Structures are given as C-alpha cells and as structure tokens.
Amino acid sequence: MYERILVPMDGSKNAHAALVEAIKLAQKLGSKLFIVSVASDQTYAHYGAEFGSEIVTHFKDAATKFLDSAVQEVEDAGVPVETSFKVGLPKPTIATTLPQELNTNLTVIGRSGVHGLGRAIMGSTTAYVVRNSDTSVLVVD
C-alpha cells in the first residue's frame, strides 16, 4: 500500500508528531521512511528581509541535529530510513519534486511548522502540499 513514505521535518513539534505517526504506519505496513528537511533559498526582499548563504548554513546545521535525532528514533523502532537536506522552495519541493525523486507514495506532514513569517506572507506549506501533492497526504495534528 504505502511502501515509501515521505516525512518533511523542520524541527517543530508538529513535524515530530508526523514522524511518530509515520513510524507507526511504517511498522504496520513494512514501509521505508524518507525524512527530509528543505531550506528555502528564496529571498523576501519585497518584505524587507533578504537571506543569504549564511542562513542556509544555519538551516543545514539545525536540520542535521533534528534529522540525526529522527533517524535514531526511526531505527530504534526497526524501520528502514533515509534522510536528506535540500535547498529550494519548500512547498513545491515537498509536494512534487521529492515524491518524484524518491518515488514515495504517501507524505506524512505536520499541521504547521516553525516558520511563522513565511506562513504569514505566503501561506501554509501544509495547505500547499495538500492541494498540490503528487501523492496521498496525511496531515498530523
């Protein structure tokens, strides 16, 4: 049914709740998890903020910490797992690019994440993924 499950993570409590649910599904279905973090390479110059390569480095360092923790949790549950860190536009990357690249057939995502500024300016990543995903989407609260 769902053999390859994508789990986008941003270090938030909601993302962790999605991971916990994905682990349960993977255990029951014999699935493999693909845990990813996507750092935005977009600038918000129109809104008075511009982020350069130093912020991407910061995102990668933070992602490494929570991805490593997630891998340990998944491996402790006996579930196969792969992780990756991507730089790009999170919404389309999570909705279409990664499901195609990783050949996943379900995305398990938290209701909301840690990036309130982006949500206020451009809308929720979760809502975008639900509307535009190439795969089934499970939203975890």
C-alpha positions, 0 to 999 in steps of 0.5 A: 500500500504505502511502501515509501513514505515521505516525512518533511521535518523542520524541527517543530513539534508538529513535524515530530508528531508526523514522524511518530505517526509515520513510524507507526504506519511504517511498522504496520505496513513494512514501509521505508521512511524518507525524512527530509528537511528543505531550506528555502533559498528564496529571498523576501526582499519585497518584505524587507528581509533578504537571506543569504548563504549564511542562513542556509548554513544555519538551516543545514546545521539545525536540520542535521541535529533534528534529522540525526535525532529522527533517524535514531528514533526511526531505527530504534523502532526497526524501520528502514530510513533515509534522510536528506537536506535540500535547498529550494522552495519548500512547498513545491519541493515537498509536494512534487519534486521529492515524491518524484525523486524518491518515488514515495507514495504517501507524505506524512506532514505536520499541521504547521511548522516553525516558520511563522513569517513565511506562513504569514506572507505566503501561506501554509506549506501544509495547505500547499502540499495538500492541494498540490501533492503528487501523492496521498497526504496525511496531515498530523495534528 
